Amino acid sequence: MGHVVLLGDSILDNASYVPGGSPVVEQLRSRLHDWRVTLLARDGAISNGVHRQLLQMPTDATHLVISAGGNDALQASPILNSPVADPRDMLAELVSAQNDFRDDYREMLSAIRASRLPTIGCTIYDAIPRLHPIERMALSIFNDTILRELFAANMPVLDLRFVCNESRDYSSLSPIEPSEIGGAKIVRRLQQILLDHDFSRQETVVYT
């Protein structure tokens, strides 16, 4: 029997966006019958806020799932609307935002790795309804950072860009949150990784 702890943001803490339905945490509990599932992820959390979640981690935790970065990208989104005379100025701002995020994400992963628990990292999905192509391009900058850092940490990756790839995967209350359907797709992949991935090999496998 395992005990998986969910860390990060509203991709895993989506109860407010599926009223009357089953959020990710409840769906995962129903599929992992013999496991305990603890939700420490919080709606609105950014990567450097995960440290506070780690302080609450149960002592008998056996596995971790981390989904962070979407709110970091959201905080940087005003850059895309900044009036600039030279497009290189906007690119420079995006580079700065990416570097800041890289530092925060790397520090977060360092704290997670200190727990020595098998960990699954998630990318940021980008099939969000009405997401502008420029915004999707900007998200790729954050996803590139996430993938590089997870690869360096030898952690398995759940690439949510391939999982939540339909409009019905997103909540009708907020287009950036997973719906019950999207949550079910995430949970099925998490179940697969938790039960089948060989964490002892300490290698990155990308699950889609």
C-alpha positions in Angstrom: 0.0 0.0 0.0 1.3 3.4 -0.9 0.6 7.0 0.2 0.7 9.6 -2.6 0.8 13.3 -1.8 -0.4 15.8 -4.4 1.5 19.1 -4.5 1.2 22.3 -6.5 -1.7 24.1 -8.0 -5.4 23.8 -9.1 -4.6 21.2 -11.7 -4.6 18.8 -8.7 -6.8 21.0 -6.4 -9.8 21.5 -8.8 -12.8 20.8 -6.4 -14.1 24.4 -6.7 -14.4 23.9 -10.5 -16.3 20.7 -10.6 -19.3 21.4 -8.4 -21.4 18.3 -8.0 -18.6 16.2 -9.7 -15.5 14.4 -8.6 -12.3 16.4 -8.3 -8.9 14.9 -9.1 -8.1 13.8 -5.5 -11.4 11.9 -5.1 -11.0 10.2 -8.5 -7.5 9.1 -7.6 -8.6 7.7 -4.3 -11.3 5.7 -6.1 -8.8 4.2 -8.5 -6.0 3.5 -6.0 -8.1 1.4 -3.7 -5.3 0.3 -1.4 -3.5 3.6 -1.3 -3.9 6.8 0.7 -4.1 10.0 -1.2 -3.3 13.4 0.5 -4.1 16.7 -1.2 -1.7 19.5 -0.3 -1.9 21.3 -3.6 -3.7 24.6 -3.5 -5.6 26.6 -6.1 -3.5 29.6 -7.1 -0.1 28.2 -5.8 3.1 29.2 -7.6 6.2 27.1 -7.7 8.0 28.9 -4.8 4.9 28.4 -2.7 5.3 24.6 -2.8 7.8 24.8 0.1 5.0 25.6 2.5 3.1 22.6 1.3 6.1 20.4 1.9 6.1 21.4 5.5 2.7 19.7 5.9 3.8 16.4 4.2 2.7 13.3 6.1 5.6 11.3 7.6 4.4 8.1 5.9 4.2 9.5 2.4 5.7 7.1 -0.2 5.2 9.1 -3.5 4.7 12.7 -4.7 3.0 14.3 -7.6 3.9 17.9 -8.4 2.0 20.2 -10.8 3.4 23.8 -10.8 4.1 26.5 -13.2 0.7 27.5 -14.6 0.2 30.3 -12.1 3.8 31.4 -12.6 3.1 31.8 -16.3 -0.2 33.6 -15.5 1.7 36.1 -13.4 4.1 36.8 -16.4 1.3 37.1 -18.9 1.0 41.0 -18.8 4.3 41.0 -20.7 2.4 39.9 -23.8 0.3 43.1 -23.7 3.2 45.5 -23.0 3.5 48.2 -25.6 7.0 47.9 -27.1 8.6 49.6 -30.0 11.1 46.8 -30.6 9.9 43.1 -30.4 13.3 42.2 -29.0 12.3 44.1 -25.8 9.4 41.8 -25.3 11.5 38.8 -25.9 14.0 40.1 -23.4 11.2 40.4 -20.8 10.2 36.8 -21.5 13.7 35.6 -21.1 13.9 37.3 -17.8 10.6 35.7 -16.7 11.8 32.3 -17.9 15.0 32.7 -15.9 13.2 33.7 -12.7 10.8 30.7 -13.2 13.7 28.4 -13.8 15.4 29.5 -10.5 12.1 29.1 -8.5 11.3 25.7 -10.1 14.8 24.4 -9.6 14.7 25.4 -5.9 11.3 23.7 -5.6 12.6 20.5 -7.1 15.6 20.6 -4.8 13.3 20.7 -1.8 11.2 17.9 -3.2 14.3 15.7 -3.9 15.5 16.2 -0.3 12.5 14.1 0.7 14.0 11.2 -1.3 10.5 10.1 -2.3 9.6 9.0 -5.9 8.1 12.0 -7.6 6.0 12.6 -10.8 6.3 16.0 -12.4 3.6 17.5 -14.7 3.9 20.0 -17.6 1.3 22.8 -18.2 -1.5 21.9 -20.5 -2.0 24.3 -23.5 -5.2 23.2 -25.2 -7.2 25.7 -23.0 -10.3 27.0 -24.8 -9.9 30.4 -26.4 -6.1 30.4 -25.6 -4.5 32.8 -28.1 -1.7 31.3 -30.2 0.7 33.9 -28.8 -0.2 32.8 -25.2 0.3 29.2 -26.2 3.8 30.1 -27.6 4.6 31.9 -24.3 3.5 28.8 -22.3 6.0 26.7 -24.3 8.8 28.8 -22.7 7.7 27.6 -19.2 7.1 24.0 -20.4 10.6 23.9 -21.8 12.0 24.9 -18.4 9.8 22.3 -16.6 10.9 19.5 -18.9 14.6 20.5 -18.7 14.5 20.5 -14.9 12.5 17.3 -14.6 14.9 15.6 -17.0 17.9 16.8 -14.9 16.2 15.4 -11.8 15.6 12.0 -13.5 11.9 12.2 -12.7 9.0 10.7 -14.8 6.9 13.3 -16.5 3.2 13.4 -17.2 2.9 15.7 -20.2 -0.5 17.2 -19.7 -0.4 18.8 -23.2 -1.2 15.4 -24.6 -3.6 14.4 -21.9 -6.0 17.4 -21.7 -6.2 18.1 -25.4 -10.0 18.6 -25.9 -12.2 21.5 -24.9 -14.3 19.2 -22.7 -11.3 18.6 -20.5 -11.6 22.1 -19.1 -14.1 23.4 -16.5 -17.0 25.5 -17.7 -16.5 27.7 -14.6 -12.9 28.5 -15.4 -11.2 27.6 -18.7 -7.8 27.1 -17.1 -8.9 24.4 -14.7 -9.5 20.7 -15.4 -13.1 19.5 -15.7 -14.3 16.2 -14.2 -13.6 14.6 -17.6 -10.1 16.2 -17.8 -9.4 15.2 -14.2 -10.3 11.6 -15.0 -7.8 11.6 -17.9 -5.1 12.9 -15.6 -6.0 10.4 -12.9 -5.8 7.4 -15.3 -2.3 8.5 -16.3 -1.2 9.0 -12.7 -2.5 5.6 -11.7 -0.5 4.0 -14.6 2.7 5.8 -13.6 2.4 5.1 -9.9 1.7 1.4 -10.4 3.9 0.6 -13.4 6.9 3.0 -13.5 10.1 1.7 -12.1 11.2 4.6 -9.8 14.3 2.6 -8.7 15.9 3.2 -12.1 15.9 7.0 -11.5 15.3 7.8 -15.2 13.0 10.2 -17.0 10.1 8.6 -18.9 7.6 11.0 -20.6 4.0 9.7 -20.3 1.4 11.2 -22.7 
